[in-house]
Amino acid sequence: MMLLDGWKTFRLIRQALASSRWSLVDLRQVQEERIRMLLNHAYHNVPLYRRLYKEAGYHPEEFRSLDDIGEIPILQKNRLKQASPEEAVAQGIDPRQCGVVETSGSTGTPLRIFLGATDQQWQRVVAWRILFEHGFRWTDRTLEIRMTFGRQFFVQRLGIAPKDWCSILDPPEFWAQRMVKTRPDVIVAGAGTLHALAETVQTLGLKLPAPRLIVSDSETLSPATRQLVRGALGRDPVDVYGLVELSNFAWECERRSGFHVSADSHIVEVAADSGEPGPIITTALGMWTMPMIRYETGDLAEVETTLCPCGRTLPLLRRIYGRRVDSVALQDGRRIFWPFFHEVLGRYDELRQWRILQDEINEVHLQIVVPNSAHGLLSKIESDFQAVLPGEVHLRVERVEAIPFSPGEKTRMIISKVGTANEQHPDSVGQEH
Ligand SMILES: [Zn+2]
């Protein structure tokens, strides 16, 4: 049985990889078929969706093609959080018999996602597929640094895709020692964790063979972290986007020209006015126990309209901005997201790390990590930075020893308390592969 499961997993991964180069017509057809079945299932079997759709006067029969997807009511995260397991899980399935993943919800209620065996396999396949897009081999040894450890699968006990886990709560020196000991081919961790690991490897002066693949997920991978990881660990990290509730579904290819969306497994919409980042709305096409249809993730992204030169036909997101709270609010209502600040701050080689805090409108507090020897840099950054901000914004620049790294919480480049009262603190995510 377990071997049969393993075989099915291999087959599903192969299918998913093939779909990266399907024609757009074929991709669309598969998406339409899958979402239609899922809609019917959710409407007839899941009380939460039945109520949501009835309230909105929507019936799945109205769905003709993907052009109609905008008519399907959006599932807000809060609504899902408030639903009891019996409401959110398909009838006939006992939630107590399901696997559960939880967003940590550092404030407020955590979101609990119930997964049946097939959903779990689907989540593994969609996460693994991304590794295989980057040449993962079953013999590769993976080091994964996480808050919670995933389970060891039967095939892994046989030596297939062997995996070592480190805890995010261990000191970075411990992760580095583990790297020395196990010589992983693949490293998977959140961007903040990778940053701390790379810094430690550099400080200790460790010379290690470069892993073939480094995957950064869970948090925004800043260009500074990318550069540090590339320098210290010898490999350009692959930025992967996903959420605990949906698995990983958008990822950089070898061209690093945006994020490919795994369109065979997820439908991703970005509701945006032209030129603006818009909210990411995602449908997971393989979750049947607790369906996720047009789920508002709370993150923002910008769509890329051209195809990637790598030859994959999957749609692209140009940039993922994280949450709206992770931006600086201006008096006129606009918000500035991290890429803008990177453009300005990215030109200083001495600048190791930065973070922006905003407590009030027109106040920006920039924290920077620079070496002791960098004389005059502080005032140079201050004047260059002030020059690109609207005149009414008061800037304060502070040199700090380090930007605190809090295990289990997302590393955020911008923390603004302005105009975000109705938004929640981002839940930290970790993904089991
Ligand atoms: Zn590509």
Residues whose N, C-alpha, C, O or C-beta is under 5 A from the ligand:
A	BS01	ZN	C253 R255 C308 C310 R312
